[in-house]
Amino acid sequence: MTVEFSDDRDRLDIARIHAWLASSYWSPGIERTLVERAIAGSHPLGAYRDGVQLGFARVITDRATFAWIADVFVDDAARGQGIGRAMVDWFVGHPDLAGIRRIGLVTADAHGVYEKLGFHALLRPDRYMERLSADAAAMLKAMP
């Protein structure tokens, strides 16, 4: 069965995306309004089979030098079929990202999936810094 990828915002099943992200390890319990804001400020992508959304990802980018791929999620029933990697590959090959110097993402458990698309561990981790909200810091510290 064929999977269709579309960045048409009108096709997104926001309730389903919210449920997925609220159950994920990286954004447990996220509020729907925050999911909606995140989608509004990024380039979203849905994966569909027979009109039903079974995956989601989004990219945040200046379309010149930097892009960040986030919230890659595939419904439990569709996992293991290469859909997550295909969504990331869709962004990597997108004309808006052509020539981008750096595309980043974070994963706890899919390194091998993304390595096949050219992603690797940070070459200079000593140069990276982050500023976390108190809630995000507490959540990350509590993770195994």
Contact map, one row per residue, 1 for C-alpha under 8 A:
111000000000000000000000000000000000000000000000100000000000000000000000000000000000000000000000000000000000000000000000000000000000000000000000
111100000000000000000000000000000000000000000000100000000000000000000000000000000000000000000000000000000000000000000000000000000000000000000000
111110000000000000000000000000000000000000000011100000000000000000000000000000000010000000000000000000000000000000000000000000000000000000000000
011111000000000000000000000000000000000000000011100000000000000000000000000000000000000000000000000000000000000000000000000000000000000000000000
001111100000000000000000000000000000000000001111000000000000000000000000000000000000001000000000000000000000000000000000000000000000000000000000
000111110010000000000000000000000000000000001111000000000000000000000000000000000000000000000000000000000000000000000000000000000000000000000000
000011111000000000000000000000000000000000111100000000000000000000000000000000000000000000000000000000000000000000000000000000000000000000000000
000001111111000000000000000000000000000000011100000000000000000000000000000000000000000000000000000000000000000000000000000000000000000000000000
000000111111000000000000000000000000000000011000000000000000000000000000000000000000000000000000000000000000000000000000000000000000000000000000
000000011111000000000000000000000000000000000000000000000000000000000000000000000000000000000000000000000000000000000000000000000000000000000000
000001011111100000000000000000000000000000000100000000000000000000000000000000000000000000000000000000000000000000000000000000000000000000000000
000000011111110010000000000000000000000000000100000010000000000000000000000000000000000000000000000000000000000000000000000000000000000000000000
000000000011111110000000000000000000000000000000000010000000000000000000000000000000000000000000000000000000000000000000000000000000000000000000
000000000001111111000000000000000001000000000000000000000000000000000000000000000000000000000000000000000000000000000000000000000000000000000000
000000000000111111100000000000010000000000000000000000000000000000000000000000000000000000000000000000000000000000000000000000000000000000000000
000000000000111111110000000000000000000000000000000000000000000000000000000000000000000000000000000000000000000000000000000000000000000000000000
000000000001111111111000000000000000000000000000000000010000000000000000000000000000000000000000000000000000000000000000000000000000000000000000
000000000000011111111100000001110010000000000000000000000000000000000000000000000000000000000000000000000000000000000000000000000000000000000000
000000000000001111111110000000000000000000000000000000000000000000000000000000000000000000000000000000000000000000000000000000000000000000000000
000000000000000111111111000000000000000000000000000000000000000000000000101000000000000000000000000000000000000000000000000000000000000000000000
000000000000000011111111011111000000000000000000000000000000000000000010100000000000000000000000000000000000000000000000000000000000000000000000
000000000000000001111111001111100000000000000000000000000000000000000000000000000000000000000000000000000000000000000000000000000000000000000000
000000000000000000111111101110000000000000000000000000000000000000000000000000000000000000000000000000000000000000000000000000000000000000000000
000000000000000000011111111100000000000000000000000000000000000000000000000000000000000000000000000000000000000000000000000000000000000000000000
000000000000000000000011111100000000000000000000000000000000000000000000000000000000000000000000000000000000000000000000000000000000000000000000
000000000000000000001001111100000000000000000000000000000000000000000000000000000000000000000000000000000000000000000000000000000000000000000000
000000000000000000001111111111000000000000000000000000000000000000000000000000000000000000000000000000000000000000000000000000000000000000000000
000000000000000000001111111111000000000000000000000000000000000000000000000000000000000000000000000000000000000000000000000000000000000000000000
000000000000000000001110001111100000000000000000000000000000000000000000000000000000000000000000000000000000000000000000000000000000000000000000
000000000000000001001100001111110110000000000000000000000000000000000000000000000000000000000000000000000000000000000000000000000000000000000000
000000000000000001000100000011111110000000000000000000000000000000000000000000000000000000000000000000000000000000000000000000000000000000000000
000000000000001001000000000001111111000000000000000000000000000000000000000000000000000000000000000000000000000000000000000000000000000000000000
000000000000000000000000000000111111100000000000000000000000000000000000000000000000000000000000000000000000000000000000000000000000000000000000
000000000000000000000000000001111111110000000000000000000000000000000000000000000000000000000000000000000000000000000000000000000000000000000000
000000000000000001000000000001111111111000000000000000000000000000000000000000000000000000000000000000000000000000000000000000000000000000000000
000000000000010000000000000000011111111100000000000000000000000000000000000000000000000000000000000000000000000000000000000000000000000000000000
000000000000000000000000000000001111111110000000000000000000000000000000000000000000000000000000000000000000000000000000000000000000000000000000
000000000000000000000000000000000111111111000000000000000000000000000000000000000000000000000000000000000000000000000000000000000000000000000000
000000000000000000000000000000000011111111110000000000000100000000000000000000000000000000000000000000000000000000000000000000000000000000000000
000000000000000000000000000000000001111111100000000000000000000000000000000000000000000000000000000000000000000000000000000000000000000000000000
000000000000000000000000000000000000111111100000000000000001000000000000000000000000000000000000000000000000000000000000000000000000000000000000
000000000000000000000000000000000000011111110000000000000111100000000000000000000000000000000000000000000000000000000000000000000000000000000000
000000100000000000000000000000000000001111111000000000000111000000000000000000000000000000000000000000000000000000000000000000000000000000000000
000000111000000000000000000000000000001001111100000000011110000000000000000000000000000000000000000000000000000000000000000000000000000000000000
000011111000000000000000000000000000000000111110000000011100000000000000000000000000001000000000000000000000000000000000000000000000000000000000
000011110011000000000000000000000000000000011111000011111000000000000000000000000000000000000000000000000000000000000000000000000000000000000000
001111000000000000000000000000000000000000001111100011110000000000000000000000000010001000000000000000000000000000000000000000000000000000000000
001111000000000000000000000000000000000000000111111111100000000000000000000000000000000000000000000000000000000000000000000000000000000000000000
111100000000000000000000000000000000000000000011111111000000000000000000000000000000000000000000000000000000000000000000000000000000000000000000
000000000000000000000000000000000000000000000001111100000000000000000000000000000000000000000000000000000000000000000000000000000000000000000000
000000000000000000000000000000000000000000000001111110000000000000000000000000000000000000000000000000000000000000000000000000000000000000000000
000000000000000000000000000000000000000000000001111111000000000000000000000000000000000000000000000000000000000000000000000000000000000000000000
000000000001100000000000000000000000000000000111101111110000000000000000000000000000000000000000000000000000000000000000000000000000000000000000
000000000000000000000000000000000000000000000111100111110000000000000000011001000000000000000000000000000000000000000000000000000000000000000000
000000000000000000000000000000000000000000000111000011111000000000000001111000000011000000000000000000000000000000000000000000000000000000000000
000000000000000010000000000000000000000000011110000011111100000000000011110000000000001000000000000000000000000000000000000000000000000000000000
000000000000000000000000000000000000000000011100000000111110000000001111100000000000001100000000000000000000000000000000000000000000000000000000
000000000000000000000000000000000000001001111000000000011111000000001111000000000000000000000000000000000000000000000000000000000000000000000000
000000000000000000000000000000000000000001110000000000001111100000111100000000000000000000100000000000000000000000000000000000000000000000000000
000000000000000000000000000000000000000011100000000000000111110000111100000000000000000000000000000000000000000000000000000000000000000000000000
000000000000000000000000000000000000000001000000000000000011111111110000000000000000000000000000000000000000000000000000000000000000000000000000
000000000000000000000000000000000000000000000000000000000001111111100000000000000000000000000000000000000000000000000000000000000000000000000000
000000000000000000000000000000000000000000000000000000000000111111100000000000000000000000000001100100000000000000000000000000000000000000000000
000000000000000000000000000000000000000000000000000000000000111111000000000000000000000000000000101100000000000000000000000000000000000000000000
000000000000000000000000000000000000000000000000000000000000111111100000000000000000000000000000001111000000000000000000000000000000000000000000
000000000000000000000000000000000000000000000000000000000000111111110000000000000000000000000000000111100000000000000000000000000000000000000000
000000000000000000000000000000000000000000000000000000000011111011111000000000000000000000000000100101110000000000000000000000000000000000000000
000000000000000000000000000000000000000000000000000000000011100001111100000000000000000000000000000000111000000000000000000000000000000000000000
000000000000000000000000000000000000000000000000000000001111000000111111000000000000000100000000000000111000000000000000000000000000000000000000
000000000000000000000000000000000000000000000000000000001111000000011111000000000000000000000000000000001100000000000000000000000000000000000000
000000000000000000001000000000000000000000000000000000011100000000001111100000000000000000000000000000000000000000000000000000000000000000000000
000000000000000000000000000000000000000000000000000000111100000000001111110000000001001100000000000000000000000000000000000000000000000000000000
000000000000000000011000000000000000000000000000000000111000000000000011111000000001000000000000000000000000000000000000000000000000000000000000
000000000000000000000000000000000000000000000000000001110000000000000001111101100011000000000000000000000000000000000000000000000000000000000000
000000000000000000010000000000000000000000000000000001100000000000000000111111100000000000000000000000000000000000000000000000000000000000000000
000000000000000000000000000000000000000000000000000000000000000000000000011111100000000000000000000000000000000000000000000000000000000000000000
000000000000000000000000000000000000000000000000000000000000000000000000001111100000000000000000000000000000000000000000000000000000000000000000
000000000000000000000000000000000000000000000000000001000000000000000000011111111010000000000000000000000000000000000000000000000000000000000000
000000000000000000000000000000000000000000000000000000000000000000000000011111111110000000000000000000000000000000000000000000000000000000000000
000000000000000000000000000000000000000000000000000000000000000000000000000001111110000000000000000000000000000000000000000000000000000000000000
000000000000000000000000000000000000000000000000000000000000000000000000000001111110000000000000000000000000000000000000000000000000000000000000
000000000000000000000000000000000000000000000000000000000000000000000000000000111111110000000000000000000000000000000000000000000000000000000000
001000000000000000000000000000000000000000000010000000100000000000000000010001111111111000000000000000000000000000000000000000000000000000000000
000000000000000000000000000000000000000000000000000000100000000000000001110000000111111100000000000000000000000000000000000000000000000000000000
000000000000000000000000000000000000000000000000000000000000000000000000000000000111111110000000000000000000000011001000000000000000000000000000
000000000000000000000000000000000000000000000000000000000000000000000000000000000111111111000000000000000000000000000000000000000000000000000000
000010000000000000000000000000000000000000001010000000011000000000000001000000000011111111100000000000000000000000000000000000000000000000000000
000000000000000000000000000000000000000000000000000000001000000000001001000000000001111111110000000000000000000000000000000000000000000000000000
000000000000000000000000000000000000000000000000000000000000000000000000000000000000111111111000000000000000000000001000000000000000000000000000
000000000000000000000000000000000000000000000000000000000000000000000000000000000000011111111100000000000000000000000000000000000000000000000000
000000000000000000000000000000000000000000000000000000000010000000000000000000000000001111111100100000000000000000000000000000000000000000000000
000000000000000000000000000000000000000000000000000000000000000000000000000000000000000111111100110000000000000000000000000000000000000000000000
000000000000000000000000000000000000000000000000000000000000000000000000000000000000000011111110110000000000000000000000000000000000000000000000
000000000000000000000000000000000000000000000000000000000000000000000000000000000000000001111111110000000000000000000000000000000000000000000000
000000000000000000000000000000000000000000000000000000000000000000000000000000000000000000001111110000000000000000000000000000000000000000000000
000000000000000000000000000000000000000000000000000000000000001000000000000000000000000000000111110000000000000000000000000000000000000000000000
000000000000000000000000000000000000000000000000000000000000001100100000000000000000000000111111111100000000000000000000000000000000000000000000
000000000000000000000000000000000000000000000000000000000000000000000000000000000000000000011111111100000000000000000000000000000000000000000000
000000000000000000000000000000000000000000000000000000000000000110000000000000000000000000000000111110000000000000000000000000000000000000000000
000000000000000000000000000000000000000000000000000000000000001111100000000000000000000000000000111111100000000000000000000000000000000000000000
000000000000000000000000000000000000000000000000000000000000000011000000000000000000000000000000001111100000000000000000000000000000000000000000
000000000000000000000000000000000000000000000000000000000000000011100000000000000000000000000000000111110000000000000000000000000000000000000000
000000000000000000000000000000000000000000000000000000000000000001111000000000000000000000000000000111111000000000000000000000000000000000000000
000000000000000000000000000000000000000000000000000000000000000000111000000000000000000000000000000001111100000000000000000000000000000000000000
000000000000000000000000000000000000000000000000000000000000000000011100000000000000000000000000000000111110000000000000000000000000000000000000
000000000000000000000000000000000000000000000000000000000000000000000100000000000000000000000000000000011111000000000000000000000000000000000000
000000000000000000000000000000000000000000000000000000000000000000000000000000000000000000000000000000001111111000000000000000000000000000000000
000000000000000000000000000000000000000000000000000000000000000000000000000000000000000000000000000000000111111000000000000000000000000000000000
000000000000000000000000000000000000000000000000000000000000000000000000000000000000000000000000000000000011111000000000000000000000000000000000
000000000000000000000000000000000000000000000000000000000000000000000000000000000000000000000000000000000011111111000000000000000000000000000000
000000000000000000000000000000000000000000000000000000000000000000000000000000000000000000000000000000000011111111100001000000000000000000000000
000000000000000000000000000000000000000000000000000000000000000000000000000000000000000000000000000000000000011111110000000000000000000000000000
000000000000000000000000000000000000000000000000000000000000000000000000000000000000100000000000000000000000011111111000000000000000000000000000
000000000000000000000000000000000000000000000000000000000000000000000000000000000000100000000000000000000000011111111111000000000000000000000000
000000000000000000000000000000000000000000000000000000000000000000000000000000000000000000000000000000000000001111111111000000000000000000000000
000000000000000000000000000000000000000000000000000000000000000000000000000000000000000000000000000000000000000111111110000000000000000000000000
000000000000000000000000000000000000000000000000000000000000000000000000000000000000100010000000000000000000000011111110000000000000000000000000
000000000000000000000000000000000000000000000000000000000000000000000000000000000000000000000000000000000000000001111111000000000000000000000000
000000000000000000000000000000000000000000000000000000000000000000000000000000000000000000000000000000000000000001111111100000000000000000000000
000000000000000000000000000000000000000000000000000000000000000000000000000000000000000000000000000000000000001001100111110000000000000000000000
000000000000000000000000000000000000000000000000000000000000000000000000000000000000000000000000000000000000000000000011111000000000000000000000
000000000000000000000000000000000000000000000000000000000000000000000000000000000000000000000000000000000000000000000001111110000000000000000000
000000000000000000000000000000000000000000000000000000000000000000000000000000000000000000000000000000000000000000000000111110000000000000000000
000000000000000000000000000000000000000000000000000000000000000000000000000000000000000000000000000000000000000000000000011111110000000000000000
000000000000000000000000000000000000000000000000000000000000000000000000000000000000000000000000000000000000000000000000011111110000000000000000
000000000000000000000000000000000000000000000000000000000000000000000000000000000000000000000000000000000000000000000000000111110000000000000000
000000000000000000000000000000000000000000000000000000000000000000000000000000000000000000000000000000000000000000000000000111111000000000000000
000000000000000000000000000000000000000000000000000000000000000000000000000000000000000000000000000000000000000000000000000111111100000000000000
000000000000000000000000000000000000000000000000000000000000000000000000000000000000000000000000000000000000000000000000000000111110000000000000
000000000000000000000000000000000000000000000000000000000000000000000000000000000000000000000000000000000000000000000000000000011111000000000000
000000000000000000000000000000000000000000000000000000000000000000000000000000000000000000000000000000000000000000000000000000001111100000000000
000000000000000000000000000000000000000000000000000000000000000000000000000000000000000000000000000000000000000000000000000000000111111110000000
000000000000000000000000000000000000000000000000000000000000000000000000000000000000000000000000000000000000000000000000000000000011111110000000
000000000000000000000000000000000000000000000000000000000000000000000000000000000000000000000000000000000000000000000000000000000001111111000000
000000000000000000000000000000000000000000000000000000000000000000000000000000000000000000000000000000000000000000000000000000000001111111100000
000000000000000000000000000000000000000000000000000000000000000000000000000000000000000000000000000000000000000000000000000000000001111111110000
000000000000000000000000000000000000000000000000000000000000000000000000000000000000000000000000000000000000000000000000000000000001111111111000
000000000000000000000000000000000000000000000000000000000000000000000000000000000000000000000000000000000000000000000000000000000000011111111100
000000000000000000000000000000000000000000000000000000000000000000000000000000000000000000000000000000000000000000000000000000000000001111111110
000000000000000000000000000000000000000000000000000000000000000000000000000000000000000000000000000000000000000000000000000000000000000111111110
000000000000000000000000000000000000000000000000000000000000000000000000000000000000000000000000000000000000000000000000000000000000000011111110
000000000000000000000000000000000000000000000000000000000000000000000000000000000000000000000000000000000000000000000000000000000000000001111111
000000000000000000000000000000000000000000000000000000000000000000000000000000000000000000000000000000000000000000000000000000000000000000111111
000000000000000000000000000000000000000000000000000000000000000000000000000000000000000000000000000000000000000000000000000000000000000000000111
